[in-house]
C-alpha cells in the first residue's frame, strides 16, 4: 500500500470533501487494515482526523499492511 492508496482510502471516507473524517471512521479503517484489533480501546480525544494524521497512523505499521496485502 503506497501513499496514493492511503489518500484514496481517506478520500472515500471523506465523501463531503471537508479534509477530515470522524473518529469512528478512523477506528474502523484501522481495524479493516489490521492495524488495531477489536480488543484495543482507542480513545476519542476529540480531535478531528486529518489526512496527515491518518497517513501517520497507517505508516506506523508497514508490516501489518504487507500482511493485509497478501490476503488479497
N, CA, C and O atoms as CSV, one atom per row, in Angstrom:
chain,resi,resn,atom,element,x,y,z
A,1,UNK,N,N,0.862,-1.178,0.000
A,1,UNK,CA,C,0.000,0.000,0.000
A,1,UNK,C,C,0.897,1.226,0.000
A,1,UNK,O,O,1.742,1.400,0.878
A,2,UNK,N,N,0.699,2.055,-0.985
A,2,UNK,CA,C,1.517,3.256,-1.068
A,2,UNK,C,C,0.691,4.497,-0.723
A,2,UNK,O,O,-0.485,4.406,-0.369
A,3,UNK,N,N,1.334,5.644,-0.836
A,3,UNK,CA,C,0.694,6.904,-0.466
A,3,UNK,C,C,-0.615,7.132,-1.226
A,3,UNK,O,O,-1.592,7.602,-0.643
A,4,UNK,N,N,-0.644,6.808,-2.509
A,4,UNK,CA,C,-1.865,7.049,-3.290
A,4,UNK,C,C,-3.020,6.181,-2.800
A,4,UNK,O,O,-4.173,6.609,-2.833
A,5,UNK,N,N,-2.716,4.954,-2.342
A,5,UNK,CA,C,-3.760,4.092,-1.792
A,5,UNK,C,C,-4.308,4.645,-0.482
A,5,UNK,O,O,-5.513,4.606,-0.233
A,6,UNK,N,N,-3.421,5.152,0.340
A,6,UNK,CA,C,-3.829,5.723,1.628
A,6,UNK,C,C,-4.705,6.954,1.401
A,6,UNK,O,O,-5.733,7.130,2.055
A,7,UNK,N,N,-4.284,7.793,0.471
A,7,UNK,CA,C,-5.059,9.002,0.143
A,7,UNK,C,C,-6.427,8.610,-0.411
A,7,UNK,O,O,-7.441,9.196,-0.031
A,8,UNK,N,N,-6.460,7.626,-1.303
A,8,UNK,CA,C,-7.730,7.192,-1.891
A,8,UNK,C,C,-8.679,6.662,-0.819
A,8,UNK,O,O,-9.876,6.950,-0.846
A,9,UNK,N,N,-8.145,5.887,0.125
A,9,UNK,CA,C,-8.982,5.361,1.201
A,9,UNK,C,C,-9.554,6.500,2.039
A,9,UNK,O,O,-10.739,6.504,2.372
A,10,UNK,N,N,-8.706,7.458,2.373
A,10,UNK,CA,C,-9.156,8.603,3.163
A,10,UNK,C,C,-10.238,9.366,2.414
A,10,UNK,O,O,-11.257,9.738,2.995
A,11,UNK,N,N,-10.019,9.599,1.126
A,11,UNK,CA,C,-10.987,10.361,0.332
A,11,UNK,C,C,-12.330,9.648,0.221
A,11,UNK,O,O,-13.373,10.299,0.150
A,12,UNK,N,N,-12.314,8.312,0.205
A,12,UNK,CA,C,-13.583,7.578,0.186
A,12,UNK,C,C,-14.367,7.812,1.476
A,12,UNK,O,O,-15.593,7.921,1.459
A,13,UNK,N,N,-13.646,7.888,2.589
A,13,UNK,CA,C,-14.319,8.123,3.874
A,13,UNK,C,C,-14.741,9.575,4.018
A,13,UNK,O,O,-15.728,9.873,4.691
A,14,UNK,N,N,-14.003,10.477,3.393
A,14,UNK,CA,C,-14.295,11.910,3.448
A,14,UNK,C,C,-15.141,12.302,2.247
A,14,UNK,O,O,-14.725,13.116,1.423
A,15,UNK,N,N,-16.312,11.727,2.153
A,15,UNK,CA,C,-17.162,11.932,0.978
A,15,UNK,C,C,-17.622,13.381,0.798
A,15,UNK,O,O,-17.970,13.785,-0.311
A,16,UNK,N,N,-17.626,14.156,1.870
A,16,UNK,CA,C,-18.052,15.549,1.758
A,16,UNK,C,C,-16.905,16.470,1.358
A,16,UNK,O,O,-17.125,17.645,1.062
A,17,UNK,N,N,-15.681,15.943,1.347
A,17,UNK,CA,C,-14.531,16.739,0.938
A,17,UNK,C,C,-14.086,17.765,1.957
A,17,UNK,O,O,-13.457,18.758,1.592
A,18,UNK,N,N,-14.393,17.553,3.222
A,18,UNK,CA,C,-14.018,18.509,4.274
A,18,UNK,C,C,-12.544,18.437,4.651
A,18,UNK,O,O,-11.998,19.372,5.237
A,19,UNK,N,N,-11.901,17.318,4.309
A,19,UNK,CA,C,-10.497,17.154,4.688
A,19,UNK,C,C,-10.330,16.483,6.039
A,19,UNK,O,O,-9.223,16.402,6.570
A,20,UNK,N,N,-11.439,16.000,6.595
A,20,UNK,CA,C,-11.386,15.298,7.875
A,20,UNK,C,C,-12.350,14.118,7.846
A,20,UNK,O,O,-13.288,14.073,7.049
A,21,UNK,N,N,-12.092,13.167,8.737
A,21,UNK,CA,C,-13.022,12.056,8.943
A,21,UNK,C,C,-13.320,11.959,10.425
A,21,UNK,O,O,-12.609,12.527,11.254
A,22,UNK,N,N,-14.365,11.245,10.747
A,22,UNK,CA,C,-14.733,11.091,12.150
A,22,UNK,C,C,-13.835,10.055,12.818
A,22,UNK,O,O,-13.174,9.259,12.151
A,23,UNK,N,N,-13.825,10.084,14.125
A,23,UNK,CA,C,-13.046,9.109,14.879
A,23,UNK,C,C,-13.553,7.694,14.604
A,23,UNK,O,O,-12.759,6.758,14.517
A,24,UNK,N,N,-14.862,7.536,14.468
A,24,UNK,CA,C,-15.444,6.214,14.193
A,24,UNK,C,C,-14.927,5.684,12.861
A,24,UNK,O,O,-14.541,4.519,12.767
A,25,UNK,N,N,-14.916,6.525,11.831
A,25,UNK,CA,C,-14.394,6.117,10.523
A,25,UNK,C,C,-12.918,5.738,10.627
A,25,UNK,O,O,-12.482,4.737,10.057
A,26,UNK,N,N,-12.177,6.531,11.343
A,26,UNK,CA,C,-10.746,6.299,11.548
A,26,UNK,C,C,-10.504,4.954,12.219
A,26,UNK,O,O,-9.671,4.167,11.769
A,27,UNK,N,N,-11.227,4.698,13.282
A,27,UNK,CA,C,-11.067,3.451,14.032
A,27,UNK,C,C,-11.437,2.247,13.161
A,27,UNK,O,O,-10.732,1.238,13.169
A,28,UNK,N,N,-12.522,2.346,12.420
A,28,UNK,CA,C,-12.941,1.248,11.548
A,28,UNK,C,C,-11.933,1.004,10.434
A,28,UNK,O,O,-11.683,-0.143,10.065
A,29,UNK,N,N,-11.352,2.071,9.896
A,29,UNK,CA,C,-10.336,1.909,8.851
A,29,UNK,C,C,-9.115,1.180,9.399
A,29,UNK,O,O,-8.573,0.296,8.734
A,30,UNK,N,N,-8.681,1.538,10.592
A,30,UNK,CA,C,-7.534,0.854,11.196
A,30,UNK,C,C,-7.844,-0.618,11.431
A,30,UNK,O,O,-6.982,-1.473,11.229
A,31,UNK,N,N,-9.063,-0.920,11.854
A,31,UNK,CA,C,-9.466,-2.325,12.036
A,31,UNK,C,C,-9.467,-3.062,10.709
A,31,UNK,O,O,-8.971,-4.185,10.619
A,32,UNK,N,N,-10.022,-2.435,9.677
A,32,UNK,CA,C,-10.090,-3.049,8.352
A,32,UNK,C,C,-8.696,-3.351,7.816
A,32,UNK,O,O,-8.484,-4.382,7.178
A,33,UNK,N,N,-7.758,-2.466,8.069
A,33,UNK,CA,C,-6.388,-2.651,7.612
A,33,UNK,C,C,-5.591,-3.597,8.505
A,33,UNK,O,O,-4.442,-3.925,8.206
A,34,UNK,N,N,-6.201,-4.027,9.592
A,34,UNK,CA,C,-5.499,-4.920,10.512
A,34,UNK,C,C,-4.489,-4.215,11.384
A,34,UNK,O,O,-3.560,-4.841,11.895
A,35,UNK,N,N,-4.663,-2.899,11.564
A,35,UNK,CA,C,-3.719,-2.115,12.351
A,35,UNK,C,C,-4.146,-1.940,13.799
A,35,UNK,O,O,-3.394,-1.404,14.612
A,36,UNK,N,N,-5.329,-2.382,14.115
A,36,UNK,CA,C,-5.764,-2.450,15.510
A,36,UNK,C,C,-6.782,-3.574,15.597
A,36,UNK,O,O,-7.389,-3.962,14.598
A,37,UNK,N,N,-6.955,-4.079,16.780
A,37,UNK,CA,C,-7.864,-5.200,16.976
A,37,UNK,C,C,-9.112,-4.735,17.700
A,37,UNK,O,O,-9.186,-3.614,18.204
A,38,UNK,N,N,-10.084,-5.620,17.737
A,38,UNK,CA,C,-11.324,-5.325,18.467
A,38,UNK,C,C,-11.022,-5.071,19.948
A,38,UNK,O,O,-11.724,-4.304,20.607
A,39,UNK,N,N,-9.977,-5.719,20.461
A,39,UNK,CA,C,-9.636,-5.604,21.877
A,39,UNK,C,C,-8.996,-4.262,22.229
A,39,UNK,O,O,-9.061,-3.821,23.376
A,40,UNK,N,N,-8.380,-3.619,21.243
A,40,UNK,CA,C,-7.737,-2.343,21.512
A,40,UNK,C,C,-8.798,-1.282,21.761
A,40,UNK,O,O,-9.794,-1.189,21.044
A,41,UNK,N,N,-8.561,-0.503,22.774
A,41,UNK,CA,C,-9.518,0.533,23.150
A,41,UNK,C,C,-8.963,1.898,22.753
A,41,UNK,O,O,-8.348,2.592,23.563
A,42,UNK,N,N,-9.188,2.270,21.496
A,42,UNK,CA,C,-8.757,3.586,21.043
A,42,UNK,C,C,-9.711,4.619,21.613
A,42,UNK,O,O,-10.930,4.484,21.506
A,43,UNK,N,N,-9.153,5.635,22.212
A,43,UNK,CA,C,-9.964,6.663,22.842
A,43,UNK,C,C,-10.072,7.889,21.941
A,43,UNK,O,O,-9.074,8.389,21.422
A,44,UNK,N,N,-11.279,8.352,21.772
A,44,UNK,CA,C,-11.528,9.565,21.009
A,44,UNK,C,C,-11.098,10.748,21.863
A,44,UNK,O,O,-11.694,11.037,22.901
A,45,UNK,N,N,-10.044,11.430,21.404
A,45,UNK,CA,C,-9.540,12.563,22.181
A,45,UNK,C,C,-10.199,13.878,21.771
A,45,UNK,O,O,-9.803,14.947,22.234
A,46,UNK,N,N,-11.206,13.794,20.900
A,46,UNK,CA,C,-11.932,14.984,20.493
A,46,UNK,C,C,-11.328,15.704,19.310
A,46,UNK,O,O,-11.912,16.658,18.797
A,47,UNK,N,N,-10.167,15.258,18.871
A,47,UNK,CA,C,-9.532,15.889,17.724
A,47,UNK,C,C,-10.064,15.283,16.433
A,47,UNK,O,O,-10.388,14.097,16.370
A,48,UNK,N,N,-10.146,16.107,15.423
A,48,UNK,CA,C,-10.564,15.607,14.122
A,48,UNK,C,C,-9.406,14.827,13.505
A,48,UNK,O,O,-8.243,15.056,13.839
A,49,UNK,N,N,-9.732,13.917,12.615
A,49,UNK,CA,C,-8.715,13.109,11.959
A,49,UNK,C,C,-8.497,13.675,10.558
A,49,UNK,O,O,-9.378,13.615,9.701
A,50,UNK,N,N,-7.324,14.215,10.350
A,50,UNK,CA,C,-6.958,14.774,9.056
A,50,UNK,C,C,-6.242,13.707,8.233
A,50,UNK,O,O,-5.900,12.639,8.741
A,51,UNK,N,N,-6.023,14.007,6.974
A,51,UNK,CA,C,-5.284,13.094,6.107
A,51,UNK,C,C,-3.882,12.853,6.668
A,51,UNK,O,O,-3.402,11.720,6.657
A,52,UNK,N,N,-3.230,13.887,7.151
A,52,UNK,CA,C,-1.877,13.723,7.703
A,52,UNK,C,C,-1.869,12.786,8.903
A,52,UNK,O,O,-0.985,11.938,9.021
A,53,UNK,N,N,-2.838,12.929,9.787
A,53,UNK,CA,C,-2.942,12.045,10.953
A,53,UNK,C,C,-3.206,10.613,10.503
A,53,UNK,O,O,-2.613,9.674,11.033
A,54,UNK,N,N,-4.090,10.446,9.532
A,54,UNK,CA,C,-4.417,9.120,9.020
A,54,UNK,C,C,-3.176,8.467,8.408
A,54,UNK,O,O,-2.886,7.304,8.685
A,55,UNK,N,N,-2.445,9.215,7.578
A,55,UNK,CA,C,-1.218,8.684,6.979
A,55,UNK,C,C,-0.216,8.279,8.053
A,55,UNK,O,O,0.408,7.222,7.969
A,56,UNK,N,N,-0.074,9.119,9.045
A,56,UNK,CA,C,0.876,8.855,10.126
A,56,UNK,C,C,0.564,7.528,10.812
A,56,UNK,O,O,1.465,6.722,11.046
A,57,UNK,N,N,-0.688,7.303,11.129
A,57,UNK,CA,C,-1.082,6.077,11.821
A,57,UNK,C,C,-0.927,4.849,10.938
A,57,UNK,O,O,-0.481,3.802,11.407
A,58,UNK,N,N,-1.290,4.965,9.670
A,58,UNK,CA,C,-1.195,3.828,8.759
A,58,UNK,C,C,0.267,3.474,8.505
A,58,UNK,O,O,0.616,2.296,8.430
A,59,UNK,N,N,1.109,4.469,8.374
A,59,UNK,CA,C,2.519,4.221,8.058
A,59,UNK,C,C,3.334,3.718,9.245
A,59,UNK,O,O,4.460,3.256,9.064
A,60,UNK,N,N,2.794,3.798,10.438
A,60,UNK,CA,C,3.489,3.286,11.620
A,60,UNK,C,C,3.609,1.772,11.556
A,60,UNK,O,O,4.537,1.205,12.133
A,61,UNK,N,N,2.695,1.109,10.871
A,61,UNK,CA,C,2.607,-0.341,10.875
A,61,UNK,C,C,2.816,-0.952,9.491
A,61,UNK,O,O,1.915,-1.629,8.996
A,62,UNK,N,N,3.965,-0.743,8.845
A,62,UNK,CA,C,4.120,-1.268,7.489
A,62,UNK,C,C,4.063,-2.795,7.414
A,62,UNK,O,O,3.580,-3.330,6.416
A,63,UNK,N,N,4.531,-3.502,8.416
A,63,UNK,CA,C,4.480,-4.970,8.378
A,63,UNK,C,C,3.037,-5.455,8.371
A,63,UNK,O,O,2.709,-6.425,7.688
A,64,UNK,N,N,2.185,-4.792,9.118
A,64,UNK,CA,C,0.772,-5.162,9.130
A,64,UNK,C,C,0.141,-4.931,7.767
A,64,UNK,O,O,-0.698,-5.719,7.332
A,65,UNK,N,N,0.532,-3.868,7.096
A,65,UNK,CA,C,-0.006,-3.596,5.773
A,65,UNK,C,C,0.446,-4.645,4.768
A,65,UNK,O,O,-0.324,-5.032,3.890
A,66,UNK,N,N,1.682,-5.107,4.887
A,66,UNK,CA,C,2.160,-6.149,3.985
A,66,UNK,C,C,1.363,-7.425,4.192
A,66,UNK,O,O,1.012,-8.103,3.226
A,67,UNK,N,N,1.078,-7.756,5.432
A,67,UNK,CA,C,0.273,-8.948,5.720
A,67,UNK,C,C,-1.134,-8.778,5.166
A,67,UNK,O,O,-1.712,-9.723,4.629
A,68,UNK,N,N,-1.681,-7.590,5.293
A,68,UNK,CA,C,-3.014,-7.310,4.759
A,68,UNK,C,C,-3.022,-7.472,3.242
A,68,UNK,O,O,-3.943,-8.070,2.686
A,69,UNK,N,N,-2.009,-6.946,2.578
A,69,UNK,CA,C,-1.949,-7.027,1.112
A,69,UNK,C,C,-1.861,-8.457,0.622
A,69,UNK,O,O,-2.391,-8.775,-0.442
A,70,UNK,N,N,-1.202,-9.327,1.374
A,70,UNK,CA,C,-1.072,-10.727,0.973
A,70,UNK,C,C,-2.397,-11.446,1.034
A,70,UNK,O,O,-2.558,-12.473,0.375
A,71,UNK,N,N,-3.354,-10.952,1.799
A,71,UNK,CA,C,-4.660,-11.590,1.903
A,71,UNK,C,C,-5.445,-11.471,0.609
A,71,UNK,O,O,-6.340,-12.275,0.351
A,72,UNK,N,N,-5.120,-10.477,-0.208
A,72,UNK,CA,C,-5.896,-10.201,-1.409
A,72,UNK,C,C,-5.144,-10.505,-2.652
A,72,UNK,O,O,-5.668,-10.323,-3.751
